[in-house]
């Protein structure tokens, strides 16, 4: 069985073909980072238009890479949500239209289920049951997974997701978009003892997350230290003095070591919070396998600390390869194949869900 997967939920166009016998036989990905860099974040309309330009050429490239034709495909899977509505509509419209034209089933896939199942693409996939920690720019969730479609939400972020907090704090430090990975790189040079940031919502029971306050704490730390720099340097120009007097956060006015120390304190606090909550989820469920997926799962510190957690418990942690941490078509193709094998496919009508709780999936 060969499934074409289309991912277009945000700012990456991902196309892949998965074969249940051979595994992944084609994987094409186009990132819009350069397109959105000048704006400091994703512009939804620009994202949608770029998906329109890139999706069909990437599908042709994937077919050529796999050395197959449309007649060899058994289904077309596409991301139906959650995500940016315009971007989702591009992938869903193309996917549904191709499935109709090729007379094969179409499968609407939940974006976060795709991330959750991404480790299944590896040579050593996790067995059920496990706790999944999904950490990305739009989501931070802990989920009990006992089988395909058997998902129980244990906790989630009530405000900023982990990846969003990374990017916003990076912007405060004057780092270019997308700043999360740049902040982590900067943190490697930081002094862990200089600043201490709070571990939000770890002083109370429960598995929900909140990272907006952590971002605010970082902003206040930056402001305090840039004011100290101003007092120590009387040669700053008038505009800088005016900005400081108005309490404007400007990470560019900090020396490089202070930036690194703040980045280190922020990353340590966020990662510690993820570890504490993951430990609670494992204790609650009694499971001894942990899956971490989503863009933030590529973070080296996150991987190291969660590996240490599972080693201390005598358990195992599973990650997708780095290429599959961020959005990609491979995870959509794989999820689509699983659902098609269970006899599920989507009706002719094109429907996307910008907001789509994972708990709504019914298998």
FENKA-V843367 format. One line per field, one symbol per residue. phi: phi as a letter, one per 30 degrees, with the letter a starting at -180 (. if undefined). burial: # if it has 9 or more other ideal C-beta (glycine too) atoms within 8 Angstrom, else .. A space follows every 50 residues. Layout:
phi=???
burial=???
This chain:
phi=.cbdcbcbdbcbccbbbccdccidcaabbbcceddcedcildcedddddd dedcddedddddddddhbcedddclbcbdcldlddddddddddddddddd ddhbdcbdcdeddedecedddddbddcddaccccbbdcbbbcbdbcldic bbdcaadcbddddddedddddddiddddceddddddddcdcdcdbbcdcd iccbdjbdcacdddddddddddddddddddddbdcdddddddddddiddb dddcddddedddeddddedddedddddddddddddidbbbcbbjeddddd deddddddddddcicbcbbddedcdddaddddddddddddddicacdddc bbbecaeddddbc
burial=###################....#######.##.###.#..#.#.###.# #..##..##.###.##.#....#.######################.### .#.################.##..##..#################....# #.#####..################.#.######.##..#......#.## ##....#########.###.###.###.##.........##.##....## #.##..##########################..#.#############. ###.###.##....#.####..###.##############.#..##.... .###.#.#..#..
